[in-house]
Amino acid sequence: MTLPPARWLAPKEAAAYLSVTEDCLQAWRSARKGPAWSKRGKIVRYDVNDLDAFLANGRQESVKTAAAA
């Protein structure tokens, strides 16, 4: 079985995907936090799967929802 190629986004696209600014992504890269990213030379790219994982890892449930479980 062949997997579809990963969808790589430029910082501007990744920032829009996460609803943050490009400056925010740059600050996260400098601080070594935020979503995983790849760099070749001066080109930075974000895998959509890594962006989704970043969002999922930060997911919080409300106290009411957690108490019902």
DSSP file (Angstrom, degrees, kcal/mol; ACC not computed):
  #  RESIDUE AA STRUCTURE BP1 BP2  ACC     N-H-->O    O-->H-N    N-H-->O    O-->H-N    TCO  KAPPA ALPHA  PHI   PSI    X-CA   Y-CA   Z-CA
    1    1 A M              0   0    0      0, 0.0     2,-0.5     0, 0.0     0, 0.0   0.000 360.0 360.0 360.0 135.5    0.0    0.0    0.0
    2    2 A T        -     0   0    0      0, 0.0     0, 0.0     0, 0.0     0, 0.0  -0.858 360.0-139.7-101.5 128.7    1.3    3.4   -0.9
    3    3 A L        -     0   0    0     -2,-0.5     3,-0.1     1,-0.1     0, 0.0  -0.594  26.5-106.6 -82.6 146.3    0.7    6.3    1.5
    4    4 A P        -     0   0    0      0, 0.0    -1,-0.1     0, 0.0     3,-0.1  -0.402  46.7 -93.1 -67.3 150.9   -0.2    9.7    0.1
    5    5 A P        -     0   0    0      0, 0.0     2,-0.1     0, 0.0     0, 0.0  -0.309  45.4-100.4 -64.2 148.8    2.6   12.3    0.3
    6    6 A A        -     0   0    0     -3,-0.1     2,-0.8     1,-0.1    41,-0.0  -0.373  32.3-122.7 -65.3 146.8    2.6   14.5    3.3
    7    7 A R        -     0   0    0     -3,-0.1    41,-2.3    -2,-0.1     2,-0.4  -0.852  29.1-161.8 -96.2 113.1    1.2   18.0    2.8
    8    8 A W  E     -A   47   0A   0     -2,-0.8     2,-0.4    39,-0.2    39,-0.2  -0.801   2.7-158.8 -99.7 134.7    3.9   20.5    3.7
    9    9 A L  E     -A   46   0A   0     37,-3.2    37,-2.6    -2,-0.4    -2,-0.0  -0.880  16.1-124.3-114.8 143.6    3.0   24.1    4.4
   10   10 A A     >  -     0   0    0     -2,-0.4     4,-2.9    35,-0.2     3,-0.4  -0.395  41.9 -98.8 -71.6 160.4    5.1   27.3    4.3
   11   11 A P  H  > S+     0   0    0      0, 0.0     4,-2.7     0, 0.0     5,-0.2   0.863 124.6  53.7 -52.5 -40.0    5.1   29.3    7.5
   12   12 A K  H  > S+     0   0    0      2,-0.2     4,-1.8     1,-0.2     5,-0.1   0.918 113.0  43.2 -61.8 -42.8    2.5   31.7    6.2
   13   13 A E  H  > S+     0   0    0     -3,-0.4     4,-2.4     2,-0.2    -1,-0.2   0.902 114.1  50.3 -68.9 -42.0    0.1   28.8    5.4
   14   14 A A  H  X S+     0   0    0     -4,-2.9     4,-2.0     2,-0.2    -2,-0.2   0.893 108.7  52.4 -64.3 -39.6    0.9   27.1    8.7
   15   15 A A  H  X>S+     0   0    0     -4,-2.7     5,-2.5    -5,-0.3     4,-0.9   0.919 110.8  47.1 -62.2 -43.2    0.2   30.3   10.7
   16   16 A A  H  <5S+     0   0    0     -4,-1.8     3,-0.5     1,-0.2    -2,-0.2   0.901 109.7  54.3 -64.3 -40.2   -3.2   30.6    8.9
   17   17 A Y  H  <5S+     0   0    0     -4,-2.4    -1,-0.2     1,-0.2    -2,-0.2   0.873 116.6  37.3 -60.0 -38.9   -3.9   26.9    9.6
   18   18 A L  H  <5S-     0   0    0     -4,-2.0    -1,-0.2    -5,-0.1    -2,-0.2   0.489 109.6-122.1 -91.7  -5.4   -3.2   27.5   13.4
   19   19 A S  T  <5S+     0   0    0     -4,-0.9     2,-0.3    -3,-0.5    -3,-0.2   0.903  74.7 113.3  60.5  43.9   -4.8   30.9   13.5
   20   20 A V  S   <S-     0   0    0     -5,-2.5    -1,-0.3    -6,-0.1     2,-0.2  -0.799  70.2 -94.5-129.4 174.6   -1.6   32.5   14.7
   21   21 A T     >  -     0   0    0     -2,-0.3     4,-1.8     1,-0.1     5,-0.1  -0.508  27.5-117.8 -88.0 161.0    0.8   35.0   13.2
   22   22 A E  H  > S+     0   0    0      1,-0.2     4,-2.5     2,-0.2     5,-0.2   0.864 118.2  58.1 -61.9 -35.6    4.0   34.1   11.3
   23   23 A D  H  > S+     0   0    0      1,-0.2     4,-2.4     2,-0.2    -1,-0.2   0.877 102.8  53.3 -62.0 -37.0    5.9   36.0   14.1
   24   24 A C  H  > S+     0   0    0      2,-0.2     4,-2.5     1,-0.2    -1,-0.2   0.934 109.1  47.9 -63.1 -46.5    4.3   33.7   16.6
   25   25 A L  H  X S+     0   0    0     -4,-1.8     4,-2.5     1,-0.2    -2,-0.2   0.912 111.4  51.2 -60.3 -42.0    5.6   30.6   14.7
   26   26 A Q  H  X S+     0   0    0     -4,-2.5     4,-2.5     1,-0.2    -1,-0.2   0.913 109.9  49.5 -61.9 -42.3    9.0   32.2   14.4
   27   27 A A  H  X S+     0   0    0     -4,-2.4     4,-2.1     1,-0.2    -1,-0.2   0.905 110.6  50.4 -63.8 -41.1    9.1   32.8   18.2
   28   28 A W  H  <>S+     0   0    0     -4,-2.5     5,-2.9     2,-0.2     4,-0.5   0.904 110.5  49.5 -63.5 -41.0    8.1   29.2   18.8
   29   29 A R  H ><5S+     0   0    0     -4,-2.5     3,-1.0     1,-0.2    -2,-0.2   0.934 111.5  48.9 -63.0 -44.5   10.8   28.0   16.5
   30   30 A S  H 3<5S+     0   0    0     -4,-2.5    -1,-0.2     1,-0.3    -2,-0.2   0.856 114.9  44.6 -62.7 -35.5   13.4   30.1   18.3
   31   31 A A  T 3<5S-     0   0    0     -4,-2.1    -1,-0.3    -5,-0.2    -2,-0.2   0.451 111.7-122.0 -87.3  -1.4   12.2   28.9   21.7
   32   32 A R  T < 5S+     0   0    0     -3,-1.0     2,-0.3    -4,-0.5    -3,-0.2   0.882  77.4 106.3  59.2  40.7   12.1   25.3   20.4
   33   33 A K      < +     0   0    0     -5,-2.9    -1,-0.3    -6,-0.1    -2,-0.1  -0.817  44.7  55.2-134.2 178.5    8.4   24.9   21.3
   34   34 A G  S    S-     0   0    0     -2,-0.3     3,-0.1    -3,-0.1    -9,-0.0  -0.494  98.2 -14.4  90.3-167.4    5.3   24.8   19.2
   35   35 A P  S    S-     0   0    0      0, 0.0    16,-0.1     0, 0.0    -2,-0.1  -0.289  78.3 -95.0 -71.9 155.1    4.7   22.4   16.3
   36   36 A A        -     0   0    0     14,-0.2    11,-0.3    11,-0.1     2,-0.3  -0.333  48.7-177.1 -63.6 150.2    7.5   20.3   14.7
   37   37 A W        -     0   0    0      9,-0.1     2,-0.3    -3,-0.1     9,-0.2  -0.957  18.8-137.7-147.1 161.9    9.0   21.8   11.6
   38   38 A S  E     -B   45   0B   0      7,-2.7     7,-2.5    -2,-0.3     2,-0.4  -0.931  15.0-166.0-124.4 149.0   11.6   21.0    9.0
   39   39 A K  E     +B   44   0B   0     -2,-0.3     2,-0.4     5,-0.2     5,-0.2  -0.994  13.4 179.0-141.0 131.8   14.3   23.2    7.5
   40   40 A R  E >  S-B   43   0B   0      3,-2.2     3,-2.3    -2,-0.4     2,-0.4  -0.969  74.7 -45.1-127.2 112.9   16.5   22.8    4.4
   41   41 A G  T 3  S-     0   0    0     -2,-0.4     0, 0.0     1,-0.3     0, 0.0  -0.513 125.4 -23.3  64.3-122.3   18.8   25.8    4.0
   42   42 A K  T 3  S+     0   0    0     -2,-0.4     2,-0.6    -3,-0.1    -1,-0.3   0.416 114.4 105.9 -98.5   0.1   16.5   28.8    4.5
   43   43 A I  E <   -B   40   0B   0     -3,-2.3    -3,-2.2   -33,-0.0     2,-0.4  -0.731  49.0-170.6 -90.9 120.7   13.3   26.9    3.6
   44   44 A V  E     +B   39   0B   0     -2,-0.6     2,-0.3    -5,-0.2    -5,-0.2  -0.906   8.4 177.0-108.0 134.4   11.0   26.1    6.6
   45   45 A R  E     -B   38   0B   0     -7,-2.5    -7,-2.7    -2,-0.4     2,-0.4  -0.981  18.2-148.7-138.4 151.4    8.0   23.8    6.2
   46   46 A Y  E     -A    9   0A   0    -37,-2.6   -37,-3.2    -2,-0.3     2,-0.4  -0.971  16.7-133.1-120.2 132.1    5.4   22.3    8.5
   47   47 A D  E >>  -A    8   0A   0     -2,-0.4     4,-1.8   -11,-0.3     3,-0.6  -0.702  15.8-135.4 -81.2 132.3    3.7   18.9    8.0
   48   48 A V  H 3> S+     0   0    0    -41,-2.3     4,-2.5    -2,-0.4     5,-0.2   0.858 106.1  58.1 -57.1 -36.4   -0.1   19.2    8.4
   49   49 A N  H 3> S+     0   0    0      1,-0.2     4,-2.1     2,-0.2    -1,-0.3   0.879 105.7  49.2 -62.0 -37.5    0.0   16.0   10.5
   50   50 A D  H <> S+     0   0    0     -3,-0.6     4,-2.3     2,-0.2   -14,-0.2   0.864 110.0  51.2 -69.5 -36.0    2.4   17.7   12.9
   51   51 A L  H  X S+     0   0    0     -4,-1.8     4,-2.1     2,-0.2    -2,-0.2   0.916 110.9  48.1 -66.4 -42.2    0.2   20.8   13.1
   52   52 A D  H  X S+     0   0    0     -4,-2.5     4,-2.5     2,-0.2    -2,-0.2   0.907 111.8  49.7 -63.5 -41.5   -2.8   18.6   13.9
   53   53 A A  H  X S+     0   0    0     -4,-2.1     4,-2.6     2,-0.2    -2,-0.2   0.897 108.4  53.7 -64.4 -40.3   -0.8   16.7   16.6
   54   54 A F  H  X S+     0   0    0     -4,-2.3     4,-0.9     1,-0.2    -1,-0.2   0.919 111.7  44.8 -59.2 -45.1    0.3   20.0   18.1
   55   55 A L  H  < S+     0   0    0     -4,-2.1     3,-0.5     1,-0.2    -2,-0.2   0.909 113.5  50.0 -66.3 -41.9   -3.4   21.1   18.4
   56   56 A A  H >< S+     0   0    0     -4,-2.5     3,-1.2     1,-0.2    -2,-0.2   0.873 106.8  54.8 -66.1 -37.3   -4.5   17.7   19.7
   57   57 A N  H 3< S+     0   0    0     -4,-2.6    -1,-0.2     1,-0.3    -2,-0.2   0.739 108.2  49.7 -69.5 -21.9   -1.8   17.7   22.4
   58   58 A G  T 3< S+     0   0    0     -4,-0.9    -1,-0.3    -3,-0.5    -2,-0.2   0.376  82.4 128.9 -95.0   4.1   -2.9   21.0   23.7
   59   59 A R    <   -     0   0    0     -3,-1.2     2,-0.4    -4,-0.2    -3,-0.1  -0.377  38.7-167.8 -66.3 133.4   -6.5   20.0   23.9
   60   60 A Q        -     0   0    0     -2,-0.1     2,-0.4     0, 0.0    -2,-0.1  -0.942  10.1-145.3-121.3 143.3   -8.2   20.7   27.2
   61   61 A E        -     0   0    0     -2,-0.4     2,-0.0     1,-0.0     0, 0.0  -0.835  25.8-110.9-105.1 147.7  -11.5   19.4   28.5
   62   62 A S     >  -     0   0    0     -2,-0.4     4,-2.5     1,-0.1     5,-0.2  -0.344  27.0-114.5 -70.4 158.4  -13.7   21.4   30.7
   63   63 A V  H  > S+     0   0    0      1,-0.2     4,-2.4     2,-0.2     5,-0.2   0.887 117.7  54.0 -60.3 -40.0  -14.2   20.3   34.4
   64   64 A K  H  > S+     0   0    0      2,-0.2     4,-1.3     1,-0.2    -1,-0.2   0.915 110.5  45.3 -62.0 -44.6  -17.8   19.6   33.7
   65   65 A T  H  > S+     0   0    0      1,-0.2     4,-0.7     2,-0.2    -2,-0.2   0.906 114.3  48.4 -66.3 -43.2  -17.0   17.3   30.7
   66   66 A A  H >< S+     0   0    0     -4,-2.5     3,-0.6     1,-0.2    -2,-0.2   0.870 109.4  52.9 -66.3 -37.3  -14.2   15.5   32.6
   67   67 A A  H 3< S+     0   0    0     -4,-2.4    -1,-0.2     1,-0.2    -2,-0.2   0.808 104.1  56.7 -69.0 -29.9  -16.4   14.9   35.6
   68   68 A A  H 3<        0   0    0     -4,-1.3    -1,-0.2     1,-0.2    -2,-0.2   0.710 360.0 360.0 -73.8 -20.0  -19.1   13.3   33.5
   69   69 A A    <<        0   0    0     -4,-0.7    -1,-0.2    -3,-0.6    -2,-0.2   0.465 360.0 360.0 -77.8 360.0  -16.7   10.7   32.2
